């Protein structure tokens, strides 16, 4: 017979005995809460990962139909004034226009 210290339960058996079921964490942010905040502020919802702007109504409809409030996605959303999006788009267009002008000048000079 083996001494007591050599007869041990496997780690798996210990984990099974100590296992306690935990409810999955509920999302701290819900799609309806985001909708309400945006609506109250008269702002839109912006997703920086896919660079997409949505009205509060579009956002709520899409959430109901497609994702059902995926918590990681909801956490990255931002409620912003849509004028910020217009300003950012204008800056990008201006930058692209400036780069294009430099390129056109370079091509014209090259072929003179």
BAVO-51712 format. One record per atom (N, C-alpha, C, O): residue in one letter; x, y, z. Coordinates in steps of 0.05 Angstrom, whole numbers, padded with zeros to 5 digits, always signed. Layout:
BEGIN
AXYZ
...
% end
This chain:
BEGIN
X+00016-00024+00000
X+00000+00000+00000
X+00017+00025+00000
X+00039+00026+00013
X+00008+00046-00015
X+00024+00070-00017
X+00018+00089+00006
X-00004+00090+00016
X+00037+00105+00013
X+00032+00126+00033
X+00011+00146+00023
X+00008+00149-00001
X-00002+00159+00042
X-00024+00177+00035
X-00015+00199+00016
X-00030+00206-00003
X+00008+00211+00020
X+00017+00233+00003
X+00021+00225-00026
X+00020+00242-00043
X+00025+00200-00031
X+00028+00191-00059
X+00002+00186-00072
X+00000+00186-00097
X-00019+00181-00057
X-00045+00176-00068
X-00060+00203-00069
X-00072+00212-00050
X-00059+00215-00092
X-00071+00242-00096
X-00092+00240-00118
X-00090+00224-00136
X-00111+00258-00116
X-00131+00260-00137
X-00118+00274-00160
X-00101+00292-00157
X-00126+00267-00183
X-00116+00280-00207
X-00126+00309-00207
X-00146+00316-00194
X-00112+00326-00221
X-00120+00354-00223
X-00149+00357-00234
X-00164+00374-00225
X-00155+00340-00254
X-00181+00341-00266
X-00203+00334-00245
X-00224+00348-00244
X-00198+00314-00229
X-00218+00307-00208
X-00221+00329-00188
X-00243+00335-00179
X-00199+00343-00181
X-00201+00365-00162
X-00217+00388-00174
X-00233+00401-00161
X-00212+00393-00200
X-00227+00415-00213
X-00257+00409-00214
X-00273+00427-00210
X-00264+00384-00219
X-00292+00376-00220
X-00305+00380-00193
X-00328+00390-00191
X-00291+00373-00171
X-00302+00376-00145
X-00306+00405-00137
X-00325+00412-00123
X-00287+00422-00146
X-00288+00450-00138
X-00303+00468-00158
X-00305+00492-00154
X-00314+00456-00179
X-00327+00471-00200
X-00353+00483-00189
X-00369+00470-00176
X-00357+00509-00195
X-00381+00523-00188
X-00391+00536-00213
X-00376+00551-00227
X-00416+00532-00219
X-00428+00544-00243
X-00431+00574-00239
X-00441+00583-00218
X-00421+00590-00258
X-00425+00619-00256
X-00440+00628-00280
X-00435+00620-00303
X-00460+00645-00275
X-00476+00656-00297
X-00457+00673-00315
X-00439+00687-00305
X-00461+00671-00341
X-00445+00688-00358
X-00451+00717-00352
X-00473+00725-00346
X-00430+00733-00354
X-00433+00762-00348
X-00452+00774-00368
X-00449+00771-00392
X-00470+00789-00358
X-00489+00803-00375
X-00475+00828-00386
X-00459+00841-00372
X-00481+00835-00411
X-00467+00858-00422
X-00473+00883-00407
X-00496+00888-00400
X-00452+00898-00401
X-00457+00923-00386
X-00471+00944-00403
X-00483+00962-00393
X-00468+00941-00429
X-00481+00960-00448
X-00500+00944-00465
X-00494+00923-00476
X-00524+00955-00468
X-00544+00942-00485
X-00549+00959-00509
X-00544+00983-00508
X-00559+00947-00530
X-00564+00962-00555
X-00586+00983-00550
X-00585+01005-00561
X-00605+00976-00533
X-00626+00996-00527
X-00616+01020-00512
X-00625+01042-00516
X-00597+01015-00493
X-00585+01037-00478
X-00569+01055-00496
X-00571+01080-00493
X-00555+01044-00515
X-00540+01060-00534
X-00559+01076-00551
X-00554+01100-00556
X-00580+01063-00560
X-00601+01077-00576
X-00612+01101-00560
X-00614+01123-00571
X-00619+01097-00535
X-00631+01118-00519
X-00612+01141-00514
X-00619+01164-00516
X-00586+01135-00509
X-00566+01156-00505
X-00562+01172-00530
X-00561+01197-00528
X-00560+01159-00552
X-00556+01173-00578
X-00580+01191-00584
X-00577+01214-00592
X-00604+01180-00580
X-00628+01194-00586
X-00631+01219-00569
X-00638+01240-00578
X-00625+01216-00543
X-00627+01238-00524
X-00608+01260-00530
X-00614+01284-00527
X-00584+01253-00540
X-00563+01272-00546
X-00566+01283-00575
X-00551+01301-00583
X-00584+01272-00590
X-00588+01278-00619
X-00562+01273-00634
X-00553+01289-00651
X-00549+01251-00627
X-00524+01242-00640
X-00529+01216-00655
X-00551+01204-00653
X-00508+01207-00669
X-00509+01182-00683
X-00490+01162-00670
X-00474+01169-00653
X-00491+01137-00679
X-00474+01116-00668
X-00452+01111-00689
X-00458+01107-00713
X-00427+01111-00680
X-00404+01107-00697
X-00389+01082-00688
X-00383+01078-00665
X-00382+01065-00708
X-00366+01041-00702
X-00339+01046-00714
X-00335+01045-00738
X-00318+01051-00697
X-00292+01058-00707
X-00278+01035-00721
X-00260+01039-00738
X-00285+01010-00715
X-00272+00987-00728
X-00279+00985-00757
X-00262+00980-00774
X-00304+00990-00764
X-00312+00988-00792
X-00318+01016-00804
X-00326+01018-00827
X-00313+01037-00788
X-00317+01065-00796
X-00344+01069-00809
X-00347+01078-00831
X-00364+01063-00793
X-00392+01065-00802
X-00409+01082-00783
X-00408+01078-00759
X-00424+01100-00795
X-00442+01117-00780
X-00471+01106-00784
X-00478+01098-00806
X-00487+01107-00762
X-00515+01099-00764
X-00532+01118-00748
X-00523+01127-00727
X-00556+01123-00758
X-00575+01138-00741
X-00583+01119-00718
X-00580+01095-00721
X-00593+01130-00697
X-00602+01113-00675
X-00623+01092-00684
X-00623+01069-00676
X-00641+01100-00702
X-00662+01082-00712
X-00650+01060-00729
X-00657+01036-00727
X-00631+01067-00747
X-00617+01047-00763
X-00603+01027-00746
X-00604+01002-00750
X-00589+01037-00726
X-00574+01021-00707
X-00592+01000-00693
X-00586+00976-00692
X-00614+01010-00682
X-00632+00993-00667
X-00644+00971-00685
X-00645+00948-00677
X-00652+00979-00709
X-00664+00960-00728
X-00643+00938-00735
X-00650+00914-00736
X-00619+00947-00741
X-00598+00928-00749
X-00591+00909-00725
X-00587+00885-00730
X-00590+00920-00701
X-00584+00903-00678
X-00605+00882-00674
X-00599+00859-00667
X-00630+00889-00677
X-00652+00870-00674
X-00651+00848-00695
X-00656+00825-00689
X-00644+00856-00719
X-00645+00836-00741
X-00620+00819-00742
X-00622+00795-00748
X-00597+00830-00737
X-00572+00815-00742
X-00557+00806-00717
X-00557+00782-00712
X-00545+00824-00702
X-00527+00814-00682
X-00539+00809-00655
X-00529+00793-00640
X-00561+00821-00649
X-00574+00816-00623
X-00558+00826-00599
X-00561+00816-00577
X-00541+00846-00603
X-00527+00858-00581
X-00502+00844-00572
X-00498+00840-00548
X-00484+00837-00590
X-00459+00825-00583
X-00443+00844-00566
X-00437+00867-00574
X-00436+00836-00542
X-00425+00854-00522
X-00398+00867-00530
X-00395+00891-00526
X-00380+00852-00543
X-00354+00864-00551
X-00359+00886-00572
X-00345+00906-00571
X-00377+00881-00590
X-00382+00901-00611
X-00396+00926-00598
X-00389+00948-00606
X-00414+00921-00580
X-00428+00944-00568
X-00409+00961-00552
X-00412+00986-00551
X-00389+00949-00539
X-00371+00964-00523
X-00353+00983-00539
X-00344+01003-00529
X-00348+00976-00564
X-00330+00993-00580
X-00345+01016-00594
X-00333+01034-00605
X-00372+01016-00594
X-00387+01036-00607
X-00385+01063-00593
X-00381+01064-00568
X-00387+01084-00609
X-00385+01111-00598
X-00409+01127-00606
X-00419+01125-00628
X-00419+01144-00588
X-00441+01161-00594
X-00429+01189-00599
X-00416+01201-00582
X-00433+01198-00624
X-00419+01223-00632
X-00438+01241-00648
X-00458+01231-00660
X-00431+01266-00649
X-00445+01285-00666
X-00438+01278-00695
X-00414+01276-00702
X-00458+01274-00713
X-00451+01267-00741
X-00435+01288-00755
X-00423+01283-00776
X-00436+01313-00746
X-00420+01334-00758
X-00390+01328-00756
X-00374+01336-00773
X-00382+01313-00735
X-00354+01305-00732
X-00347+01286-00755
X-00324+01287-00765
X-00365+01269-00763
X-00360+01251-00786
X-00357+01267-00812
X-00341+01260-00829
X-00374+01287-00815
X-00372+01304-00839
X-00345+01318-00840
X-00332+01319-00861
X-00337+01330-00817
X-00311+01343-00816
X-00288+01324-00822
X-00270+01332-00836
X-00289+01301-00810
X-00267+01281-00815
X-00267+01272-00844
X-00245+01270-00855
X-00290+01269-00856
X-00291+01261-00885
X-00279+01283-00902
X-00265+01278-00921
X-00286+01308-00895
X-00276+01331-00911
X-00245+01332-00909
X-00232+01336-00929
X-00234+01328-00885
X-00205+01328-00881
X-00192+01306-00898
X-00171+01311-00910
X-00204+01283-00898
X-00193+01260-00914
X-00194+01267-00944
X-00175+01262-00958
X-00216+01279-00953
X-00218+01286-00981
X-00197+01307-00988
X-00185+01306-01010
X-00194+01327-00971
X-00174+01348-00976
X-00146+01337-00977
X-00130+01344-00995
X-00140+01318-00959
X-00113+01306-00959
X-00109+01290-00985
X-00087+01291-00997
X-00129+01275-00993
X-00128+01259-01018
X-00124+01278-01042
X-00109+01272-01060
X-00139+01300-01042
X-00137+01320-01064
X-00108+01331-01065
X-00097+01334-01087
X-00097+01338-01042
X-00070+01349-01041
X-00049+01329-01052
X-00032+01336-01067
X-00052+01304-01044
X-00034+01283-01054
X-00037+01279-01084
X-00017+01275-01098
X-00062+01280-01094
X-00066+01277-01123
X-00053+01300-01138
X-00041+01295-01159
X-00055+01325-01128
X-00043+01347-01142
X-00013+01345-01144
X-00001+01351-01164
X-00001+01336-01122
X+00028+01331-01122
X+00035+01310-01143
X+00055+01313-01158
X+00020+01289-01144
X+00025+01267-01164
X+00021+01277-01192
X+00038+01271-01210
X+00000+01293-01198
X-00005+01303-01225
X+00018+01321-01233
X+00028+01319-01256
X+00027+01339-01216
X+00050+01356-01222
X+00075+01340-01229
X+00089+01346-01248
X+00080+01319-01214
X+00103+01302-01218
X+00101+01289-01245
X+00121+01287-01260
X+00078+01279-01253
X+00074+01266-01279
X+00078+01286-01301
X+00091+01280-01321
X+00067+01310-01299
X+00070+01331-01319
X+00099+01339-01323
X+00108+01341-01346
X+00113+01343-01301
X+00141+01350-01303
X+00157+01328-01316
X+00175+01333-01331
X+00151+01303-01309
X+00166+01281-01320
X+00163+01279-01351
X+00183+01273-01364
X+00139+01284-01361
X+00135+01281-01390
X+00138+01307-01406
X+00131+01307-01429
X+00149+01328-01394
X+00154+01353-01410
X+00177+01349-01429
X+00184+01367-01443
% end
